[in-house]
Amino acid sequence: MVTNITPDDAAPWRGRFVREQADALREEGIDVELFSFPAGSWQYLPAVVAIRRRVRRESFDLVHAHFGLAGWCASLAGARPLAVTFHGTDVRHPVSGFLSRRLVGRLDLIAPASRALLAPEGGRPGLPSRLGSTAILPTGANLERFRPRPRAEARQRTGLDSDGRYLLFPAARSRPVKRYDRAVELARMLDAELLSGDGIDTEQMPVWMNAANAVVVTSDNEGFGLAAVEALACDVPVASTPVGIAPFLLGGVAGCHVGEFDPGQWANALRPHLEAPDPRVRGRDRAAWFAARPMAQRVLEAYREVLDPGRDLS
């Protein structure tokens, strides 16, 4: 498994979902070697060289890259058969999106994290698909870590006011596509304090989600929408733009809201949660659809089809 979604001191949470997929595959009996390298254009050539050495030195049944540019490194290193999971920015960004679409023709398995990545979104084109070589392969949420906890306990652990009104923006404020500006506008309308995911380690994110009155996903686009799944796993209300899997994930879950960003409508949907002492929704059963273990089993089935395309899957 190859990835350049690599954690560092500034973003210790980065790429945790890739590592958790590797762990879930190991639980299925697969021997997974993870090669992770830092982001940055100066890292690509050394990564190609290192991957080439590994695939020549060792015998791998399949190489699975996460993110389009990591996929290019694996492809240029001669890795075959090659699967690439595309996560969103690598499809929607004007430069990496172009490169990701060019990469598709070189792959044995095209694996977007959601069906949304196969269609245009936010004025950007989606990935081309290829019959028999495309599978939707989300990484999945860790439901062992993300589970409901008493709000009072979560607020005590995070140092938040027990009676405060808190919205959680579960992303980095610096990423334009996540639209922190929308979350700020919403919090002001609701007289709520806005918390952000900046600097929160993934081990602590479940605590912060349980401490919040609601989680807001205000993005222009999402490849999948893992944060919304994780919030639902905690039975925490979610409001989201209709990006990634949000329409499917949140549809029909009472207390959640999905729709284009309209400050007034969003405020009306979230106000009851800010006024309740411990607002919760019945979300965990829905989140279980996208748990890490069943998603890993789905990935494993796709691997088997790549390695033995003629076998009977019935």
ChimeraX attribute file (.defattr): number of C-alpha atoms within 10 A of each C-alpha:
attribute: neighborCount
match mode: 1-to-1
recipient: residues
	/A:1	21
	/A:2	22
	/A:3	27
	/A:4	24
	/A:5	20
	/A:6	18
	/A:7	17
	/A:8	11
	/A:9	8
	/A:10	10
	/A:11	16
	/A:12	16
	/A:13	21
	/A:14	17
	/A:15	18
	/A:16	16
	/A:17	19
	/A:18	23
	/A:19	18
	/A:20	18
	/A:21	23
	/A:22	21
	/A:23	18
	/A:24	22
	/A:25	20
	/A:26	14
	/A:27	13
	/A:28	13
	/A:29	9
	/A:30	12
	/A:31	12
	/A:32	17
	/A:33	12
	/A:34	15
	/A:35	15
	/A:36	20
	/A:37	18
	/A:38	15
	/A:39	15
	/A:40	8
	/A:41	8
	/A:42	9
	/A:43	13
	/A:44	19
	/A:45	13
	/A:46	12
	/A:47	23
	/A:48	20
	/A:49	14
	/A:50	16
	/A:51	21
	/A:52	18
	/A:53	13
	/A:54	15
	/A:55	17
	/A:56	12
	/A:57	9
	/A:58	8
	/A:59	8
	/A:60	15
	/A:61	10
	/A:62	19
	/A:63	22
	/A:64	23
	/A:65	28
	/A:66	25
	/A:67	23
	/A:68	28
	/A:69	23
	/A:70	28
	/A:71	28
	/A:72	23
	/A:73	25
	/A:74	29
	/A:75	23
	/A:76	16
	/A:77	20
	/A:78	16
	/A:79	24
	/A:80	17
	/A:81	18
	/A:82	22
	/A:83	29
	/A:84	31
	/A:85	26
	/A:86	29
	/A:87	24
	/A:88	23
	/A:89	18
	/A:90	24
	/A:91	27
	/A:92	25
	/A:93	15
	/A:94	12
	/A:95	11
	/A:96	16
	/A:97	22
	/A:98	17
	/A:99	16
	/A:100	25
	/A:101	17
	/A:102	14
	/A:103	18
	/A:104	23
	/A:105	13
	/A:106	16
	/A:107	20
	/A:108	21
	/A:109	24
	/A:110	26
	/A:111	28
	/A:112	27
	/A:113	27
	/A:114	23
	/A:115	18
	/A:116	20
	/A:117	30
	/A:118	17
	/A:119	12
	/A:120	13
	/A:121	17
	/A:122	10
	/A:123	7
	/A:124	15
	/A:125	18
	/A:126	21
	/A:127	26
	/A:128	15
	/A:129	19
	/A:130	14
	/A:131	7
	/A:132	12
	/A:133	17
	/A:134	18
	/A:135	21
	/A:136	20
	/A:137	24
	/A:138	28
	/A:139	29
	/A:140	27
	/A:141	27
	/A:142	21
	/A:143	21
	/A:144	9
	/A:145	16
	/A:146	25
	/A:147	19
	/A:148	20
	/A:149	15
	/A:150	11
	/A:151	21
	/A:152	16
	/A:153	14
	/A:154	21
	/A:155	20
	/A:156	13
	/A:157	13
	/A:158	12
	/A:159	10
	/A:160	16
	/A:161	12
	/A:162	14
	/A:163	13
	/A:164	16
	/A:165	23
	/A:166	23
	/A:167	27
	/A:168	24
	/A:169	25
	/A:170	23
	/A:171	21
	/A:172	16
	/A:173	16
	/A:174	10
	/A:175	10
	/A:176	11
	/A:177	16
	/A:178	20
	/A:179	19
	/A:180	23
	/A:181	11
	/A:182	16
	/A:183	24
	/A:184	16
	/A:185	13
	/A:186	23
	/A:187	20
	/A:188	12
	/A:189	14
	/A:190	19
	/A:191	13
	/A:192	17
	/A:193	15
	/A:194	20
	/A:195	19
	/A:196	19
	/A:197	18
	/A:198	16
	/A:199	14
	/A:200	17
	/A:201	15
	/A:202	19
	/A:203	13
	/A:204	15
	/A:205	20
	/A:206	21
	/A:207	24
	/A:208	24
	/A:209	34
	/A:210	29
	/A:211	30
	/A:212	28
	/A:213	27
	/A:214	27
	/A:215	29
	/A:216	28
	/A:217	28
	/A:218	26
	/A:219	23
	/A:220	16
	/A:221	23
	/A:222	26
	/A:223	23
	/A:224	25
	/A:225	23
	/A:226	21
	/A:227	19
	/A:228	25
	/A:229	30
	/A:230	28
	/A:231	31
	/A:232	31
	/A:233	29
	/A:234	25
	/A:235	25
	/A:236	29
	/A:237	29
	/A:238	29
	/A:239	23
	/A:240	23
	/A:241	21
	/A:242	21
	/A:243	25
	/A:244	24
	/A:245	20
	/A:246	23
	/A:247	15
	/A:248	12
	/A:249	20
	/A:250	24
	/A:251	13
	/A:252	12
	/A:253	15
	/A:254	12
	/A:255	20
	/A:256	24
	/A:257	24
	/A:258	21
	/A:259	15
	/A:260	15
	/A:261	19
	/A:262	11
	/A:263	16
	/A:264	11
	/A:265	12
	/A:266	21
	/A:267	17
	/A:268	12
	/A:269	18
	/A:270	23
	/A:271	17
	/A:272	13
	/A:273	23
	/A:274	22
	/A:275	13
	/A:276	12
	/A:277	15
	/A:278	16
	/A:279	18
	/A:280	22
	/A:281	19
	/A:282	17
	/A:283	24
	/A:284	20
	/A:285	11
	/A:286	19
	/A:287	25
	/A:288	19
	/A:289	15
	/A:290	22
	/A:291	20
	/A:292	24
	/A:293	23
	/A:294	16
	/A:295	21
	/A:296	25
	/A:297	16
	/A:298	16
	/A:299	20
	/A:300	16
	/A:301	13
	/A:302	21
	/A:303	21
	/A:304	13
	/A:305	17
	/A:306	18
	/A:307	14
	/A:308	10
	/A:309	13
	/A:310	8
	/A:311	9
	/A:312	7
	/A:313	8
	/A:314	3
